């Protein structure tokens, strides 16, 4: 029987390699079992996260160590209108909201006049700040409006004094600030042009200035004495026995009249003028100094 050498060698090689392959398979299986037994997959994820966090902390520390950022200032609200800065604290000025006023759609032009009467006595005894009132006598017709009669005008005494020396009279100055129209107070600005049927200049209701009148009164004494002395001189001159004495009374009266005439302007200078006293229901004329608006 002939033996094939090539086949025999192939079989021998296969036989020699077969046990080794089995051992390799056994070794690989053993290693896999050992890994599965001793290694936890959850632990692997946790270890990876820990490494990533530590790396991030190291990078942040390195960045903060290189650059130090300044502290932010404390910003506080301030209701005072100032720009004061103290340290790290900044005072922010407080600006109040704008006040808006709405105007009515009906316009009463300035220089419009109203005939009115006072509702109470007005005098220079009243102090500054005293409120006064007036009522219109009749309806006032204008463009797109009618101000009915008995409409109340509100005023205030802004200046007042009693009679002063130099025969200066008392003073009352009234400023109109409101008008009551259909239950609402309309802001206005006005003044008085006529009071108690007397024309008023510069809104000043003045008492009588009595300098000339007072100076004439102060000279009454000299004129009266001179008249008496003149009559006495005439009587003495009519009687022969007293004729020689007649010039003396006339001379005395003339001297006194002259002195009294010279001193009367000086004495009148220290006298006071007349009071301002206007009774209620007296006639007044009111004039607007600015446009007024009503709804």
Secondary structure, DSSP 4 states (H G I P E B T S, - for coil): -PPPHHHHHHHHHHHHHHHHHHHHHHHHHHHHHHHHHH--HHHHHHHHHHHHHHHHHHHHHHHHHH--PPPPPEEEE--SS---EETTEEEEPP-PPPPP-PPPSEEE-TT-EEEEEESS-EETTSPTT-EEEEEESS-EEETTEEE-TT-EEEEEEEEEE--BTTTBPPEEEEEEEEEEETTEEEEEEEEEEEETTEE-BTTEEE----HHHHHHHHTHHHHHHHHHHHHHHHHHHHSGGGGGGHHHHHHHHHHHHHHHHHHHHHHHHTS--PPPEE-TT-EEEEEESS-EEE-
